[in-house]
Amino acid sequence: MRNIENSEHTENTAENPVVERDLELRLVLSPERSIPVPARLGYRADDPFAVHIAFHIGSEHPVNWTFARELLVEGVFRPCGHGDVRIWPTKVEGRSVVLMALSSPDGDALLEAPSAQVSAWLERTLRAVPPGTEADRLGIDDGLARLLAPTAADDLWLRDPWPSDESQDGEL
């Protein structure tokens, strides 16, 4: 079995880096018991606001979760989130960990991730796309400008197809 703790890479494709890291999380079943869950953290510059986590639970199809990168960045330092995703730092048996509480209609899970590995991966995502520059990656402003730019056909739509019954220049 390969050591997933050391499996990480950054793939630069056409100015859209992908930052991934395989690591072992712990699914907390009770205060005394947890089981290992292989997972992959993923970040794509073409989806700059989101982080993706795939949990490989021994099936052909991993369970995937996507949530805000900002939520994970904040959760490394202080409790944050509500609803489906809540994240907070803590210590377990002297180790610094990040806990992630995930809720869905299929059930709830509490996962423990090693803080150092998550923080190192997050730093790589922040270097790939610095905070505050995410929207630039999406090209929303350029897309809106193209969408809203006037065209020759706009003149046809702006003309009144039925001339007014009112007389011009004061004529009756």
C-alpha positions in Angstrom: 0.0 0.0 0.0 1.4 3.4 -0.9 1.9 6.1 1.6 -0.8 8.7 0.8 0.5 11.2 3.3 3.3 12.2 0.8 1.3 12.1 -2.4 0.8 15.7 -3.6 1.3 17.5 -6.8 0.6 20.7 -8.7 -0.3 20.5 -12.3 0.1 23.6 -14.4 -2.1 23.4 -17.5 -2.6 26.5 -19.6 -2.4 28.9 -16.7 -5.0 26.9 -14.8 -3.1 25.1 -12.1 -4.5 22.1 -10.3 -3.3 21.5 -6.8 -4.0 18.1 -5.3 -3.0 16.2 -2.2 -3.8 12.7 -1.1 -3.9 12.2 2.6 -5.5 10.0 5.2 -8.4 11.5 7.2 -10.1 9.9 10.2 -13.8 9.3 10.3 -14.8 9.9 13.9 -17.3 7.3 15.0 -17.2 8.1 18.7 -14.9 9.9 21.1 -12.9 6.7 21.5 -13.0 5.3 17.9 -12.2 6.5 14.4 -11.3 4.8 11.2 -9.0 5.9 8.4 -10.5 7.3 5.2 -8.2 7.9 2.2 -9.0 11.3 0.7 -7.9 13.7 -2.0 -7.9 17.4 -1.6 -8.3 19.2 -4.9 -8.2 22.8 -6.1 -8.5 24.0 -9.7 -7.8 27.6 -10.7 -10.7 27.4 -13.2 -13.0 27.0 -10.2 -11.1 29.4 -7.9 -13.6 29.8 -5.1 -14.0 26.1 -4.3 -12.1 23.2 -2.8 -13.0 19.7 -3.6 -12.6 16.6 -1.4 -13.0 13.1 -2.7 -13.3 10.4 0.0 -12.3 7.0 -1.3 -14.3 4.7 0.7 -13.4 1.4 -0.9 -15.8 1.7 -3.8 -15.4 2.5 -7.5 -17.0 5.9 -7.0 -15.6 8.2 -4.3 -17.9 10.5 -2.3 -17.2 14.1 -3.4 -17.7 17.3 -1.4 -17.2 20.8 -2.7 -17.3 24.0 -0.6 -15.7 27.4 -0.3 -11.9 27.6 -0.1 -12.4 30.6 2.2 -14.3 28.3 4.6 -11.4 25.9 4.9 -8.8 28.7 5.2 -10.8 30.2 8.1 -11.5 26.8 9.6 -7.8 26.1 10.1 -7.7 29.0 12.5 -11.1 29.3 14.1 -14.6 27.6 14.1 -16.6 28.6 11.0 -19.4 27.5 8.8 -23.0 26.5 9.4 -25.4 24.1 7.9 -23.9 21.4 5.7 -20.2 22.2 6.3 -18.6 23.3 9.6 -14.9 23.4 10.2 -12.8 24.1 13.3 -9.3 23.5 14.6 -8.6 21.4 17.8 -6.1 19.1 19.4 -6.6 15.3 19.6 -4.1 13.4 21.7 -1.6 16.3 21.4 -1.9 16.5 17.6 -3.2 19.6 15.8 -6.1 18.6 13.6 -8.9 20.3 11.7 -12.4 18.8 12.2 -14.9 18.9 9.4 -18.6 18.2 10.1 -20.4 17.4 6.9 -24.1 16.9 6.7 -26.3 15.7 3.8 -29.6 14.0 3.3 -27.7 10.7 3.2 -26.1 11.3 6.7 -23.6 13.1 8.8 -19.9 12.7 9.1 -17.2 14.1 11.4 -13.8 13.9 9.8 -10.4 14.7 11.3 -7.6 16.0 9.1 -4.0 16.7 10.1 -3.6 20.5 10.3 -0.1 20.7 9.0 -0.9 18.8 5.8 -4.1 20.8 5.2 -2.4 24.1 5.9 0.5 23.3 3.5 -1.9 22.3 0.8 -4.0 25.5 1.3 -0.8 27.6 1.1 -0.1 26.1 -2.3 -3.7 26.9 -3.5 -3.3 30.5 -2.2 0.0 30.8 -4.2 -1.7 29.5 -7.3 -4.7 31.9 -7.0 -4.1 34.6 -4.3 -7.1 35.7 -2.3 -9.0 38.5 -3.9 -8.0 37.5 -7.4 -10.5 34.6 -7.8 -13.0 36.6 -9.8 -10.4 37.6 -12.3 -9.9 33.9 -13.1 -13.5 33.6 -14.0 -13.6 36.4 -16.6 -17.0 37.5 -15.4 -16.4 41.2 -16.2 -15.2 40.3 -19.7 -18.1 38.0 -20.3 -20.6 40.5 -19.1 -19.1 43.2 -21.3 -19.4 41.0 -24.3 -22.9 40.0 -23.4 -24.0 43.6 -22.9 -22.1 45.2 -25.8 -24.5 46.8 -28.3 -24.7 45.2 -31.7 -26.2 46.4 -35.0 -29.3 44.2 -34.4 -30.0 46.2 -31.2 -31.0 49.2 -33.3 -33.8 47.1 -34.8 -35.1 46.1 -31.3 -34.9 49.6 -30.0 -37.0 51.1 -32.8 -40.8 51.3 -32.3 -42.3 49.0 -34.9 -45.6 50.9 -34.8 -45.2 54.6 -35.4 -47.0 56.8 -33.0 -50.4 58.3 -33.9 -49.2 61.6 -32.4 -48.3 64.2 -35.0 -44.7 65.4 -35.5 -43.7 69.0 -35.2 -47.0 70.2 -34.0 -49.0 69.0 -37.0 -52.6 67.8 -36.4 
